[in-house]
Amino acid sequence: MLDVVIVGGGVAGLSTALMLDRSRRRVLLCNAGTPRNAPSPESHSFFSRDGTPPLELLRIGRAQLRPYETIEVRDTVAKVLFGPTPLVAHCAATGRGRIAA
């Protein structure tokens, strides 16, 4: 059973997945693979990585998640399906079926 589904594998999604893993949460990170900042030649305001090309920054972030067994990364488009309250997402529908979280 998953604790969290993160929709979006950019810098914020990767960082969130890492922090949640360190909090002992099971995480699914869904990423469509089309970063909004891909056309930009450099990423800025990121400690130790200022000026790094965006796609390289994402490659580094994914590599740093690999050792964590409770994080699963899927290259898929996700659609969040909301439960009885609009603030709680109960599952995500991906290309591989529904994922409960």
Sequence and secondary structure as in RCSB ss.txt:
>XXXX:A:sequence
MLDVVIVGGGVAGLSTALMLDRSRRRVLLCNAGTPRNAPSPESHSFFSRDGTPPLELLRIGRAQLRPYETIEVRD
TVAKVLFGPTPLVAHCAATGRGRIAA
>XXXX:A:secstr
  SEEEE  SHHHHHHHHHHHHTT  EEEEE S  TTTTSS   S TTTTT  HHHHHHHHHHHHTT TTEEEEE
S  EEEE SSTT EEEEEETTEEEE 
